[in-house]
Amino acid sequence: MTCSLVPATLLTMIAAASAGLAMGHAIPNPMTTSLVTNILVFVILLYSPINFPADRFPGWLAIVHQGLPMMHAANVVRAGLTEGLATGGTSFAVLGGWAAAAWIVTAWVVGRRS
């Protein structure tokens, strides 16, 4: 086990919780929030390259996943658990960007409500 496992899991949890917080504040209707999150769970579990490589996707979908956080979260955790099988440099940056963007959206929505 490498020393990057703790930062990897913390950044993954922060990015996921921040995205959920942003959605929770940005969508005013609780029923709509529940619907959106359930749809996201199914889409993420079925169409994200966590359990299979991204090169099995069509080219355009593989490109889309380069900017989405799911594959990068899996990469940083894999890099923390193994040595040499996965690298997490770019993935840490993408997850950090998603967490920062989610906090900016949350601050904007909360500021707009007050």
Sequence and secondary structure as in RCSB ss.txt:
>XXXX:A:sequence
MTCSLVPATLLTMIAAASAGLAMGHAIPNPMTTSLVTNILVFVILLYSPINFPADRFPGWLAIVHQGLPMMHAAN
VVRAGLTEGLATGGTSFAVLGGWAAAAWIVTAWVVGRRS
>XXXX:A:secstr
  TTHHHHHHHHHHHHHHHHHHHHHH   HHHHHHHHHHHHHHHHHHSTTSS GGGS HHHHHHHTTSHHHHHHH
HHHHHHSSSS   HHHHHHHHHHHHHHHHHHHHHHHHH 
